[in-house]
Amino acid sequence: MQTDCISYQKSGYFSKLIVDYLDEKSELKPFYNRFPSLENFKDQIDEKQENFPVENRKLLVAELENQYLNFNISQKTQDNLQLLNKDTTFTITTGHQLNLFTGPLYFIYKIVSTINLCKQLKKAYPNNDFVPVYWMTTEDHDFEEINYFNFKKSKIKWNRESSGPVGRLTNEGLNEVFETLKNEIGSSENAKELLELFKNSYLKYSNLASATRYLANELFKTEGLVIVDGDVKELKKMLIPFVKNEITNGVSYQKVTETNAQLSEYKIQVNPREINLFYIEDQLRERIIFENNTYKINNTERVFTATEILNELENNPEKFSPNVILRPLYQEVVLPNLCYIGGGGELAYWLELKSNFAANNITFPILLLRNSVLIATAKQAEKATTLGLHFADLFLNQNELITNKTKEISNFTIDFSKQKETLRQQFEELNAIALQTDKSFSGAVKAQEAKQIKGLEHLERRLLKAEKKSHADYLQRIEALQNELFPNQSLQERQLNFSEFYLEFGADFIQKLFSELDPLKQEFKVITF
């Protein structure tokens, strides 16, 4: 097995906002607390320790023990649950949707990044303990985003009606998904392991939240992963004062709107609503809207006065669900958390939220971009070498890659810059003469110059096209290799499911990720099996 890497900044797959964040550009420093480096965690530990109530730890541990009642957890996970009672223990958290069978590969990378950072922090700060946490976004309602996974160019999809929080969905229709996977996956030992994992996760548990907990626990329990479901009354009780502030004062709308104005040179990831809460009940999850001095539940007849909705909050906090603007605040209220690990899109919206955290007097976590990985087989690595490619070349846009390689291997210089410069020099003399005569002649000279420059550019393109045709076989092999590694001209980690690699490499696949990935290194890792 070999490894290679390319910086996130040079990969071409991250937004300007994330590249500037990774480069620690000064204009972004007001929007985060501390940059993710080992030494910066010391002050983060001190700040969170001072600001996190001891009673919240007791409530958290009691609720987590309840959530794990019907699950077989490792001693490592059990130890981590108890460590959360201590004021010297902190969490490192990632969050993710409840994608079917983990969804895209980067779910695995998120968890591995989280666990590996805990290990690094324990070495750096031995007097503290660090617990890896996976926060399940059980209250999301975007079923179409999570109801499938890709397997060997097939889309294995869970077909059923859905409404309300996805974590509450029953396993209706998952038998059919299991049969589809069974027909696709083969009969190897690794295939049998995967089928057993799917069956035990999705056919033995009654709802998607429990199924996802079982699945993530089975994959990572030996590493002590702690899994949190926020769709529960006991944890929502801790959120009551913050929800009350949201309902009565609309602080998050004001603060995030101000921040977004300051971030206007970048693409804004999310925009706040006047109230960033949903109301959930059974299979209902609808926005809370302030209208005509009352609080209306969107798409229903439910209406509350100000007094009534605050009473409802006190009595039934579990019915109030934070949206993407407030969910990060909820996590940091509930958890003694130091760092949130997410993808580029996630960090982009977290960077909008610091002022809202400050307004609510909650410590803003360190933000860390999760590890990204490209998996290549030894055969694919050999092909790349034969074709004269570095892995960094394959990150280029395909048209740019093919053009670059054509110019590199051509016997001609497919660049007419020298000829165009010579032409411009010749026309400079003509332009000097034209200035001394009629204006119409000057215009004619400029028009002729533009025409001839354009002609040279046309010939340059024609030569490039001819050379591409001449080297078609070589270039098609490059395209084929890139298409294998970047399916649909997208990152592999966004397209493929872990099962394809587990099928071939078994548990060694995940163990290799643990050994290779350093969460604090800003690099896109290429791992060759």
N, C-alpha and C positions, 0 to 999 in steps of 0.2 A: 504494500500500500504506500502511495506517495501523497504528499500534500503540496499545495501551492496556494497563493493568495493574491488578492488585488484589493487596494484600499476601497472603502465604500465610496469615497469621493470620486474615484476614477472609474467606478463600475458603470456609471451612467444610469443607474436605476434608483437614484434618490433625488428628492426635490432640492431646490436651492435652499429652502429653509433648513432641511436636515444637514445638508453639506456645510452651511454656515454655522450650524450648531456644533457639528463635529470639529470644525476649524476654530471653534471658540471665538467667533467674531464678536467684537465688543458691543455692537448694536443689539445683540440678542441677550446679553447678560442680565438685563432687567427681568427677563421672562423665565429664568430658572433659578434654582436655589444654589446648587453646587454642581460642578461638572463631575462626571463619573471617573474618579481616580481613587486608588486605594487610600491615599493620604486624606482625601476629602471626606471619607466616611467617618473619621474621628469626630469632626464637628457636627456631622449629621446625627451621629449616635447621641452626642451630648444634647443636641436640641430636641430630638424626639423623646429622649428619656425624660427631659424636663417637662415636656408638653403632653405626654400621654398618661391619662389617669390610670392608676392601679386597678380601680374597680372595673374599668373596661376590659382589662386582661381576664379577670375572673368571669365576666359575662361571656367573653369570647371563648374561653376554654370550655366552659359549661355547655355552650351551644355546639361547639365542634364535637365534643364527646357525644352529644345527642345525635348529631348528623352522621357519626360513624358507627352508631349502635349495631346496624345490621351488616357491617362490612368487616372482612378479615384483614386487619392492617398489620404491618410489620412492627417489630419492636422499635425500629428507628422512628417510624411515624408516631408511635405511642409516646416515645421519649420526647419528640419534638412538641407534641401537644402539651405535655406537662411543663416543658421548658418555657412555654409562653406565659406561665404564671409569674416568671421571674422578671424583674424590671431591668435585667441585663440582657434579656433576649429580645431580638428584633427579627422582623420578617423582610424577605426580598420577594417581591410579588410580580407575577405576570397574570394577565387576564385574557380570556379568549371565549369566543362563542362556542356553543355546544354542537360543533360540526359532526356530522355522521362519521363514525370511525376515525375521528380526529381531523377529518378534512384535509387541507393542504399540509405539505411537509413542515411548513414553518411552525406549526403548533409544537412539534417535537423539539425544534430548535429553541423555541421560547422556554420550554421547561428545562432543557439541558442548560441553557444560559443561566437560568435562575438558580439551579442547583449548584452549578460550578462557581457562581459568584459567592454563594454561601460558604463554600469550601475555602475559597481564597480569603474571604473576610475572617474566617475562623483562624487561619494561619497568621493574618496580620493583627488581629485583635483577640488573642486567646482568652481574655477575661470575659468576653461576651459570647453569646451563642446566636446563631443565625438560622432561621427556619425558612425553607423555600415554600412559597404559597402559590397555588393556582386558584385564582378567583374565577369561578364559573359565571358567565353572564347569563344566568338562568332567566332573567326577566326580559330579555330581548324578545321581540315578536316577529323578526324577519326570518320566517321559516324558509323562504326560498333561497336564502344565503347559506343555509346549513344542511339542507336535506339531501345532500349527495356527496359522493367522493369519486375521483377519477381512478380507474384501475386499468392499466394496459390499454389505453386509448378508448376505453369504455366509460360511460358515465353511469355509475350505479346510484340510482335515485330512490328515495323514500317518497312514495306517492300517498298522500292523505290530505284531508282538510285540516287547516290549522287556524287557530285564533288565540289571542292572549299570550302570556309568557311561555316561551318554548320549553322551559324546564319542566313545566307541568304536563306536557303532552304525554299521552299514554303510548304504549308500544304498538298500537294498531298499525298493521301493514308492514311491520319489520320482519315477519316470517318470510314474506315475498322477497325482501332485500337479501335475507340470509340465503335463500335458495338461489338467487341470481349470483351472489358471490361464490357459492359452492360450485356452481356450474362453470365459473370463470377461473377459479384459483388453482385447480389441479389437486394432486394427491400426495405431494411430498410431506415430509415431517413438519417443515415450516408452514406449509399450507394448512395442515391439521391444527397446528398451534393457533394460527390466525382465525380459523373458523371457530375454534373453541372459545377464543377470546371474544369474538363477535357474538356468539350465542350466549355466553355467560353474561355479557354486558347488556345486550339489547333484548334478549328473549326472556331473561330471568328477572329483570327489574321492571317495575310497572310504569316508570316515567323516565323522561329523557335525562333529567338531572341525576337521578340515581344511576342510570346506565353509564353516563359520562364519568361520574365519580368512580364507578367500578373500573372502567376502562383505564382512566388515568392512574388510578391506584395500582392496578396490575402492572402497568408499564414502568412505574417509577417508585413503587412502595419501598424497595430496598434502599432508596436514596432519601427516604424520610419526607417525601412530598406531602404537604398538608393541603387539602382541597376545601374551598369555602363556597357555600351556597348562600348568597345574600338575600334570597327570597324567603326570609323567615322573620317572625315577629320579634324574637329576642334581640336580634342584631339591629332591626329597624328602630327599636326603642332608643338606641344610642343616637339615632339620627333625628329624633323628634325636634330638638331645638333648632337644628339647621333647616329642617323642612318648614318649621314655623317661620323662620326668618325669610325663607324663599317665598312662602305664600303671602306674607304680610308686607315684605319690603322689596322683593324682587332684586336682591343684591347681585345675584349672578348675572342677570341680564345687563345691568349697568356696568359691572366690572369687566365682563368678557367683551362687551361691545366696545368699551374704551380700549382694551388691549388689542382687539382686532383692528381698530383704526391705526394703532401704532405699528401693527404688523402688515400694513397695507401693501408693502412692496412684495409680499409673498402671497402665495395662494392660501386663502383661509380655508381650513379644513372643516370647521363646523361653526354655525352661527347660533347664538342663544335665542331661546324664546322668552317671552315675558315671565312665564312660569315654566321651569325646566323639570316638570314632574308629570308622571302618568298616574292614573288611578287604576288599580288592578283588583279584580274580584273574579274568582273562578277562572273562566277563559276570556275575561275582558281585560284589555289594557288600552286605555284611551287617555289622551292629553287632558290636563286640567287647564281650563281657560277662564280668565277673569273677564266678565262681560256684564254690563249693566249692574255693576256693584254686587254681582253674585259670582259664585264659582261653579262653572258648568263642566260636566264631564262630556267631552266631545263625542258626537254621534250617539248620544243617549238622551233620555229625558231627565237624568239626574242633575239636580241643582242644589247648591249649598249656600247659605248665608256665611258671612265671615265667622260668626260664632259657631255655626254648625260644622264647618269644615275643620276648625281647630279642635272641636270636641271629637270629631271623627278621627283626627290625627292622634289625639291622646288615647283614645279607646282602641283604635285599629291601625297602628302605624304600619303594619304589614301591607296595607292597601295603598301606600304611597311609594311609587317606584321612580327613582331618579333616572333622568335620561343621560345621554352621553356627556353633558356638561357637568352634572352633579354626581354621577356614579364614581368618578375618581375621588371626590370629596368623601363620599360614603366609605370607600375602601380605606382611606387614610384616617377616618374617624374610628373605624372598627379595628384596624390592625396597627400594631406597633411597627409600622413599616418605614424602611429607610430608602428604598429604591423601587421604582417601577420599571420593568423591562418590557418593551414593546417594539413593534415595527415602526417604520417611518411615518405611516399615516397616523398611528396612535400618538407618537411623540409630537406630531404636528399639532394635534388638538390639545395635548397636555400643556404645550407651550403657551396656550391661550389662557390658562387657568390660574396662574400664580396669584394674581391680584385678588381673585375670588377666595382662594385659600387664606390669604392674609386678612381679608375682610371677615372671615369666619374664625380667625385665630387658630388655624390648623397648619402644622408644619408641611411645607411642600417637599415632596420626595425628590431625590436624585433621579434623573431620567436617563435611562441607558438603552441604546439601540441594541436589540437582540442580535445574536449571531445569525449570519446568513451563510448558506452553504451551497455549493454545487457539487453533486456527487457524479463522479465519472468512473467507468469501468477501466480496467487495465487495457482492454482492447481499444476503448475510445481514446485513452491517453496515447497509445501507440499510433493510432491514426493521426492524431494531432501532430505528433512529432514527425511522422512521415510527410505530412502536408506542410511542414515548416511553420506550424502555428504555435503560439503561446496561448495558454488559457485566457489571458487578458484580451487577446484578439477576438475571442469568441463572444465577449461581452458587447462588442460593437453592434450597432444596427447592421442588419445583413447586407443592405446595399452598400454601406460604407466599407464593410469588411471585404466584400467582393471587389469593389473598386480599388481599395488599397492593395489587395493581393495581385490584382491584374497589373497595376502599375509596377509592383515589385518584381514580377517575373517577366514582364515584357522586355523585348530586345530594344524597344524604343523608349524615349522619354515622353511619356504622355502628359506633357505639361508645356503649353505654348506660352508661358509667361515671358520667356526671353524674346520670342518673336513679337509678342504684343508690346513689349517695352521698346523694341526697335521701331515698330510701327508708330508708336506714340512720339518718339524722338523725331521721326521724319515729319510727322504732322505738326510738331512744334514749329519747325521752320516755315511750313506753309501757313500756319496760323499767324506767325509774325508778319509775313507778307500781306495776309488778308486784312490785318488791322490797318494797313496803310491804304487800302482800296475801299471799294463799295461794301456796305454791310451785307448785301446779299451774297457776295462772294465768301465772306467770313462764315456765313451760315452754311453755305454749300460745303466748305472745307470741314466744318465740325460734323455735318451730317455724313460726309464720306468717311471720316475717321471712325465714327460710331458704327457705320456699316461694315467697315473692314475688320474692326475689333470683333464685331458680332460674327463675322464670317470665320475668323480664326477660332472663336469659341465653338462654333458649329463643327468645324473640322476636328477640333480636339475631342468633342463628344463622339464624332463618327469614328475616330481612331480608337477611342476607348471601347466603343461598341464592337468594333472589328476584332480587337484583341480579346475581349471577353468571349466572342464566338470562337476564336482560334484556340483558346484554352478552356473550352466549355467543360471537358471531362474533369479536369482538375478542380475547376470552380464548383462544379456540381457536387463533387465529393466534400468540399468545404461546406457547402450549403446543407448537405445531408447530415454531416456531423453536428453542425450548429443546431439544426432542427431536432436532433436527438437530445441534445443537452439543454436546449431552450425551446421546449414544446410551445407551439403557437406563438413563437417569437416573444416568449415571456419567460420570467424566471422559473426554473424547474420547481423551486420550493413553493411557488404559488399554484402549480398545476398538478403535481403528482402527490400521491398519498404514500405514507410510510410503508404500507403493506407491500408495495412492489419491491422495496429494498429488503424488507424483513423476509419476504418470500425467498429471496436469493441468499441473504447473508445471516438470517436468523437474529438472535439476540446480540450477536457481534456488531450488528449495524449500530445499535444505540450505544453500546459500550465504546465503540470507536469514536462516536460523537463526543462522549464524555472525555475521552483522552485527548482529543484534538482541539476542542473549542475553548478559547480564552475569551470570556465575555467582555473584558476591558480592552481588547485589541480592536481597533477600528479597521477590520479587514474582512473581506468576503472570502471565505475559506473554500478552496477547492480540494476535495478529498478523493483520492483514487483508490478504489478497491480492486 
